[in-house]
Amino acid sequence: MNNPFESGHIKNYILLYSSVVVIMVLFFIASSLFNEVKDVEPKVFDTNITQVVDGKKVMKNTDEDNSSVFKLMPKNY
């Protein structure tokens, strides 16, 4: 394998690297120019505290034996 410093190919590597950097900079500039900044309205929270009625209802099952779809075994193994 030839040494790029001795054969003069180092110019090609530097040119390739600089072209990639220039393309990245151009894409960054283009994305920042065409980026539309939207005004975001600040959120205002209600300071009045309203009391919430606890809506949980306790339902009692009268027929507990037949409530399950699965039947358990009488013995544990």
N, C-alpha and C positions, 0 to 999 in steps of 0.2 A: 504494500500500500504506500502510495506517495504522500509525502508530507505536504500539506496544502500551503505551508509557509514558503517552502522551497520552490514549488512548482508554479506559484503565482495564482493559485485558485482561491486564495484568501479573499481576494477582491470580490469574487462571486458570492462567497459566504457572507461577507459584510453587506453586500448589495441586497441579498435575500433577507437578511435580518432587518436591515433598515426599511425595506419595502413592507415587511410585515408590521413593523412598528408604525410606519406612516399610515397604513390601511387601518390599523387599530385606532389611531388618533382621529382619522377622518370619520370613522364610524361613531366614535364617541362624540365628536362635534356635531355630526348629523343627528344623532339621537337626542342631544341636548337642545338643538335648535327646534326640532319638530315636536318636542315634548310639550304638550299643552298642560299648563298648571291650572288646576281647577281650584276655585276658592271653596274651602271647606267651612261650613257654618259650625260654630261651636255648639255642642249639645247643652241644652239647659234642662236640668233635672227639676222635677217638682219637689218643692221643699215641704209642701203640706203632707203630713203623714195621715193616711187613711187607714182605719182599722179593718183588717180583713177577717171576716167571719170564718171560723174553722168549718170547712165544708165536708169534713170526713164523717162518714156514717159507719157505724159499727153494725155489720150485718151478722146476725147469729143464725147459723144453719141448724135447723131443728132435726133434720135427718142426717146425722153425721156418718152413719154406717154406710149409706149408699151414695155419699157425695163423691167418693173417689172412683175413678175409672179403673184403677188398678187394685187388685186384691192381693194383700200381703199373705205370706205363708204363715201358718200357725207356729212353726218352729224356726228358730234361727240356727243355721249350720255354720 
